[in-house]
Amino acid sequence: MLGSPISRKQKGGAVASTTPRPETERKRNEILRAAMETFGAKGSTNGTLADIAEQVGMTHAGVLHHFGSKRALLLEVLEHRDQDDVAHLHGQHMPGGAALFMHLVGTALRNNLRPGIVQVYTVLSAEAVTDGHPARTFFEERYRSLRTEIEAAFRELCASENVGDPDTIDQAAASILAVMDGLQLQWLLDPKAIELAAATEFAIQAIVNAVLRPGPSLSSYVREP
């Protein structure tokens, strides 16, 4: 989907400060790519460390040496995917204000070129709604953080335009995330039927306009027989 403000941390909340050796980093990246492919195709339950190890020519123990556990690898895959979303941005963080909405459209355009990453996100986010799933907390925090960022962008935009309905901002933020995820799911199922970037831009524009310049309610279009 899109880059999250959540950052990689060690236990206790301290930001990781050690820099792996180049060979170690190369091997870790190979494992991450294999894990994305495996979890995207099979899910986190059916996708095993043995499957991942086989793809990179390692043993099960070798994968554990780099990541410690399957749960740790799963979370690293999700964080790696988020970091990739903002790696090209100044400060490696999403912009604020009106620029954020264009960033979301740009993310959809980039996602059109990386179906594997979109697939692993879609599969794991759906699995995460189940009790006890190792990625549930990650996605809860991710959606909470993203809603907060989008709400802040709406407030900034409404203030600059001196228009808008602040009471609908929280609904609009949740709706934008829902639309983006829903379009990605449809696109994965039938890529030829959905123009991901164009449909995303249309939906976000419609939601932004609904906040800035609210129109008539849907019920006003219903004609009594």
TORKOL-4160 file (C-alpha; in steps of 0.2 Angstrom, whole numbers, padded with zeros to 4 digits, m for minus):
225
<pt num="1" X="0000" Y="0000" Z="0000"/>
<pt num="2" X="0010" Y="0015" Z="0006"/>
<pt num="3" X="0024" Y="0020" Z="0017"/>
<pt num="4" X="0020" Y="0021" Z="0036"/>
<pt num="5" X="0028" Y="0032" Z="0049"/>
<pt num="6" X="0032" Y="0016" Z="0059"/>
<pt num="7" X="0051" Y="0014" Z="0061"/>
<pt num="8" X="0061" Y="m0001" Z="0064"/>
<pt num="9" X="0065" Y="m0004" Z="0082"/>
<pt num="10" X="0074" Y="m0016" Z="0093"/>
<pt num="11" X="0067" Y="m0024" Z="0109"/>
<pt num="12" X="0064" Y="m0010" Z="0122"/>
<pt num="13" X="0060" Y="0003" Z="0109"/>
<pt num="14" X="0079" Y="0007" Z="0105"/>
<pt num="15" X="0082" Y="0011" Z="0087"/>
<pt num="16" X="0094" Y="m0001" Z="0079"/>
<pt num="17" X="0111" Y="0006" Z="0077"/>
<pt num="18" X="0122" Y="m0008" Z="0071"/>
<pt num="19" X="0127" Y="m0009" Z="0053"/>
<pt num="20" X="0128" Y="m0027" Z="0046"/>
<pt num="21" X="0142" Y="m0032" Z="0036"/>
<pt num="22" X="0139" Y="m0031" Z="0017"/>
<pt num="23" X="0138" Y="m0050" Z="0015"/>
<pt num="24" X="0126" Y="m0052" Z="0029"/>
<pt num="25" X="0115" Y="m0038" Z="0022"/>
<pt num="26" X="0115" Y="m0046" Z="0005"/>
<pt num="27" X="0110" Y="m0063" Z="0012"/>
<pt num="28" X="0097" Y="m0054" Z="0023"/>
<pt num="29" X="0089" Y="m0046" Z="0008"/>
<pt num="30" X="0089" Y="m0062" Z="m0002"/>
<pt num="31" X="0079" Y="m0070" Z="0013"/>
<pt num="32" X="0067" Y="m0055" Z="0013"/>
<pt num="33" X="0064" Y="m0056" Z="m0005"/>
<pt num="34" X="0061" Y="m0075" Z="m0004"/>
<pt num="35" X="0050" Y="m0072" Z="0011"/>
<pt num="36" X="0039" Y="m0059" Z="0002"/>
<pt num="37" X="0037" Y="m0071" Z="m0012"/>
<pt num="38" X="0032" Y="m0086" Z="m0001"/>
<pt num="39" X="0021" Y="m0077" Z="0011"/>
<pt num="40" X="0012" Y="m0068" Z="m0004"/>
<pt num="41" X="0009" Y="m0085" Z="m0012"/>
<pt num="42" X="0005" Y="m0096" Z="0003"/>
<pt num="43" X="0001" Y="m0084" Z="0017"/>
<pt num="44" X="0011" Y="m0083" Z="0034"/>
<pt num="45" X="0004" Y="m0100" Z="0040"/>
<pt num="46" X="0007" Y="m0111" Z="0025"/>
<pt num="47" X="0023" Y="m0102" Z="0020"/>
<pt num="48" X="0037" Y="m0111" Z="0030"/>
<pt num="49" X="0054" Y="m0106" Z="0034"/>
<pt num="50" X="0059" Y="m0122" Z="0024"/>
<pt num="51" X="0051" Y="m0115" Z="0009"/>
<pt num="52" X="0061" Y="m0099" Z="0011"/>
<pt num="53" X="0077" Y="m0107" Z="0015"/>
<pt num="54" X="0076" Y="m0118" Z="m0001"/>
<pt num="55" X="0074" Y="m0103" Z="m0012"/>
<pt num="56" X="0090" Y="m0095" Z="m0006"/>
<pt num="57" X="0100" Y="m0111" Z="m0005"/>
<pt num="58" X="0101" Y="m0111" Z="0014"/>
<pt num="59" X="0095" Y="m0122" Z="0029"/>
<pt num="60" X="0081" Y="m0119" Z="0040"/>
<pt num="61" X="0094" Y="m0115" Z="0054"/>
<pt num="62" X="0103" Y="m0103" Z="0042"/>
<pt num="63" X="0087" Y="m0092" Z="0040"/>
<pt num="64" X="0084" Y="m0093" Z="0059"/>
<pt num="65" X="0102" Y="m0087" Z="0061"/>
<pt num="66" X="0098" Y="m0071" Z="0052"/>
<pt num="67" X="0081" Y="m0067" Z="0059"/>
<pt num="68" X="0079" Y="m0078" Z="0075"/>
<pt num="69" X="0061" Y="m0083" Z="0072"/>
<pt num="70" X="0047" Y="m0084" Z="0059"/>
<pt num="71" X="0038" Y="m0071" Z="0068"/>
<pt num="72" X="0053" Y="m0059" Z="0067"/>
<pt num="73" X="0055" Y="m0063" Z="0048"/>
<pt num="74" X="0037" Y="m0059" Z="0045"/>
<pt num="75" X="0038" Y="m0042" Z="0054"/>
<pt num="76" X="0054" Y="m0038" Z="0045"/>
<pt num="77" X="0045" Y="m0041" Z="0028"/>
<pt num="78" X="0032" Y="m0029" Z="0032"/>
<pt num="79" X="0044" Y="m0016" Z="0038"/>
<pt num="80" X="0055" Y="m0018" Z="0023"/>
<pt num="81" X="0040" Y="m0016" Z="0012"/>
<pt num="82" X="0035" Y="0001" Z="0021"/>
<pt num="83" X="0053" Y="0007" Z="0020"/>
<pt num="84" X="0053" Y="0004" Z="0002"/>
<pt num="85" X="0038" Y="0015" Z="m0001"/>
<pt num="86" X="0047" Y="0030" Z="0006"/>
<pt num="87" X="0065" Y="0027" Z="0002"/>
<pt num="88" X="0064" Y="0039" Z="m0013"/>
<pt num="89" X="0057" Y="0054" Z="m0002"/>
<pt num="90" X="0066" Y="0067" Z="0007"/>
<pt num="91" X="0068" Y="0062" Z="0025"/>
<pt num="92" X="0061" Y="0045" Z="0020"/>
<pt num="93" X="0044" Y="0050" Z="0026"/>
<pt num="94" X="0027" Y="0054" Z="0018"/>
<pt num="95" X="0024" Y="0073" Z="0015"/>
<pt num="96" X="0010" Y="0083" Z="0023"/>
<pt num="97" X="m0004" Y="0093" Z="0017"/>
<pt num="98" X="m0011" Y="0092" Z="m0001"/>
<pt num="99" X="0006" Y="0084" Z="m0006"/>
<pt num="100" X="0001" Y="0068" Z="0004"/>
<pt num="101" X="m0014" Y="0065" Z="m0007"/>
<pt num="102" X="m0003" Y="0065" Z="m0022"/>
<pt num="103" X="0010" Y="0054" Z="m0014"/>
<pt num="104" X="m0004" Y="0041" Z="m0011"/>
<pt num="105" X="m0008" Y="0042" Z="m0030"/>
<pt num="106" X="0010" Y="0040" Z="m0034"/>
<pt num="107" X="0011" Y="0025" Z="m0022"/>
<pt num="108" X="m0003" Y="0017" Z="m0032"/>
<pt num="109" X="0007" Y="0020" Z="m0048"/>
<pt num="110" X="0022" Y="0012" Z="m0041"/>
<pt num="111" X="0012" Y="m0003" Z="m0034"/>
<pt num="112" X="0007" Y="m0006" Z="m0052"/>
<pt num="113" X="0025" Y="m0011" Z="m0056"/>
<pt num="114" X="0027" Y="m0022" Z="m0040"/>
<pt num="115" X="0013" Y="m0034" Z="m0039"/>
<pt num="116" X="0023" Y="m0046" Z="m0028"/>
<pt num="117" X="0025" Y="m0033" Z="m0014"/>
<pt num="118" X="0006" Y="m0028" Z="m0016"/>
<pt num="119" X="0001" Y="m0047" Z="m0014"/>
<pt num="120" X="0011" Y="m0050" Z="0002"/>
<pt num="121" X="0004" Y="m0035" Z="0010"/>
<pt num="122" X="m0014" Y="m0039" Z="0005"/>
<pt num="123" X="m0012" Y="m0057" Z="0011"/>
<pt num="124" X="m0004" Y="m0053" Z="0027"/>
<pt num="125" X="m0016" Y="m0039" Z="0031"/>
<pt num="126" X="m0031" Y="m0050" Z="0029"/>
<pt num="127" X="m0023" Y="m0064" Z="0039"/>
<pt num="128" X="m0019" Y="m0051" Z="0053"/>
<pt num="129" X="m0038" Y="m0049" Z="0058"/>
<pt num="130" X="m0037" Y="m0067" Z="0066"/>
<pt num="131" X="m0034" Y="m0068" Z="0085"/>
<pt num="132" X="m0016" Y="m0071" Z="0089"/>
<pt num="133" X="m0009" Y="m0067" Z="0072"/>
<pt num="134" X="0009" Y="m0061" Z="0074"/>
<pt num="135" X="0006" Y="m0046" Z="0062"/>
<pt num="136" X="m0010" Y="m0040" Z="0070"/>
<pt num="137" X="m0002" Y="m0027" Z="0081"/>
<pt num="138" X="0009" Y="m0021" Z="0067"/>
<pt num="139" X="m0006" Y="m0018" Z="0056"/>
<pt num="140" X="m0017" Y="m0010" Z="0070"/>
<pt num="141" X="m0003" Y="0002" Z="0073"/>
<pt num="142" X="0000" Y="0005" Z="0055"/>
<pt num="143" X="m0018" Y="0009" Z="0051"/>
<pt num="144" X="m0019" Y="0020" Z="0066"/>
<pt num="145" X="m0003" Y="0030" Z="0061"/>
<pt num="146" X="m0009" Y="0032" Z="0043"/>
<pt num="147" X="m0026" Y="0038" Z="0048"/>
<pt num="148" X="m0018" Y="0051" Z="0059"/>
<pt num="149" X="m0006" Y="0057" Z="0045"/>
<pt num="150" X="m0021" Y="0058" Z="0033"/>
<pt num="151" X="m0032" Y="0067" Z="0045"/>
<pt num="152" X="m0018" Y="0080" Z="0048"/>
<pt num="153" X="m0016" Y="0082" Z="0029"/>
<pt num="154" X="m0035" Y="0086" Z="0028"/>
<pt num="155" X="m0034" Y="0098" Z="0042"/>
<pt num="156" X="m0020" Y="0107" Z="0034"/>
<pt num="157" X="m0029" Y="0108" Z="0017"/>
<pt num="158" X="m0045" Y="0113" Z="0025"/>
<pt num="159" X="m0036" Y="0127" Z="0034"/>
<pt num="160" X="m0027" Y="0133" Z="0019"/>
<pt num="161" X="m0043" Y="0133" Z="0008"/>
<pt num="162" X="m0054" Y="0140" Z="0022"/>
<pt num="163" X="m0067" Y="0127" Z="0018"/>
<pt num="164" X="m0072" Y="0109" Z="0023"/>
<pt num="165" X="m0081" Y="0099" Z="0036"/>
<pt num="166" X="m0070" Y="0094" Z="0050"/>
<pt num="167" X="m0083" Y="0082" Z="0056"/>
<pt num="168" X="m0080" Y="0071" Z="0041"/>
<pt num="169" X="m0061" Y="0071" Z="0042"/>
<pt num="170" X="m0059" Y="0055" Z="0052"/>
<pt num="171" X="m0072" Y="0046" Z="0040"/>
<pt num="172" X="m0063" Y="0052" Z="0025"/>
<pt num="173" X="m0046" Y="0046" Z="0031"/>
<pt num="174" X="m0052" Y="0028" Z="0035"/>
<pt num="175" X="m0061" Y="0028" Z="0018"/>
<pt num="176" X="m0045" Y="0033" Z="0008"/>
<pt num="177" X="m0036" Y="0018" Z="0016"/>
<pt num="178" X="m0051" Y="0006" Z="0013"/>
<pt num="179" X="m0052" Y="0012" Z="m0005"/>
<pt num="180" X="m0034" Y="0009" Z="m0009"/>
<pt num="181" X="m0033" Y="m0008" Z="m0001"/>
<pt num="182" X="m0049" Y="m0013" Z="m0009"/>
<pt num="183" X="m0043" Y="m0007" Z="m0027"/>
<pt num="184" X="m0027" Y="m0017" Z="m0024"/>
<pt num="185" X="m0037" Y="m0033" Z="m0020"/>
<pt num="186" X="m0047" Y="m0031" Z="m0036"/>
<pt num="187" X="m0032" Y="m0027" Z="m0046"/>
<pt num="188" X="m0023" Y="m0043" Z="m0040"/>
<pt num="189" X="m0037" Y="m0053" Z="m0045"/>
<pt num="190" X="m0040" Y="m0046" Z="m0062"/>
<pt num="191" X="m0026" Y="m0034" Z="m0067"/>
<pt num="192" X="m0033" Y="m0030" Z="m0084"/>
<pt num="193" X="m0050" Y="m0025" Z="m0077"/>
<pt num="194" X="m0043" Y="m0011" Z="m0065"/>
<pt num="195" X="m0031" Y="0003" Z="m0069"/>
<pt num="196" X="m0024" Y="0004" Z="m0052"/>
<pt num="197" X="m0017" Y="0022" Z="m0052"/>
<pt num="198" X="m0031" Y="0030" Z="m0061"/>
<pt num="199" X="m0045" Y="0022" Z="m0050"/>
<pt num="200" X="m0035" Y="0027" Z="m0035"/>
<pt num="201" X="m0034" Y="0045" Z="m0040"/>
<pt num="202" X="m0052" Y="0046" Z="m0045"/>
<pt num="203" X="m0057" Y="0039" Z="m0028"/>
<pt num="204" X="m0045" Y="0050" Z="m0018"/>
<pt num="205" X="m0051" Y="0065" Z="m0027"/>
<pt num="206" X="m0069" Y="0061" Z="m0024"/>
<pt num="207" X="m0066" Y="0059" Z="m0005"/>
<pt num="208" X="m0055" Y="0075" Z="m0004"/>
<pt num="209" X="m0069" Y="0085" Z="m0014"/>
<pt num="210" X="m0082" Y="0078" Z="m0002"/>
<pt num="211" X="m0073" Y="0085" Z="0013"/>
<pt num="212" X="m0068" Y="0102" Z="0005"/>
<pt num="213" X="m0085" Y="0105" Z="m0004"/>
<pt num="214" X="m0098" Y="0094" Z="0003"/>
<pt num="215" X="m0112" Y="0091" Z="m0010"/>
<pt num="216" X="m0130" Y="0084" Z="m0008"/>
<pt num="217" X="m0133" Y="0068" Z="0001"/>
<pt num="218" X="m0136" Y="0052" Z="m0008"/>
<pt num="219" X="m0154" Y="0051" Z="m0002"/>
<pt num="220" X="m0157" Y="0067" Z="m0012"/>
<pt num="221" X="m0154" Y="0058" Z="m0028"/>
<pt num="222" X="m0168" Y="0045" Z="m0024"/>
<pt num="223" X="m0184" Y="0049" Z="m0032"/>
<pt num="224" X="m0200" Y="0043" Z="m0025"/>
<pt num="225" X="m0211" Y="0031" Z="m0036"/>
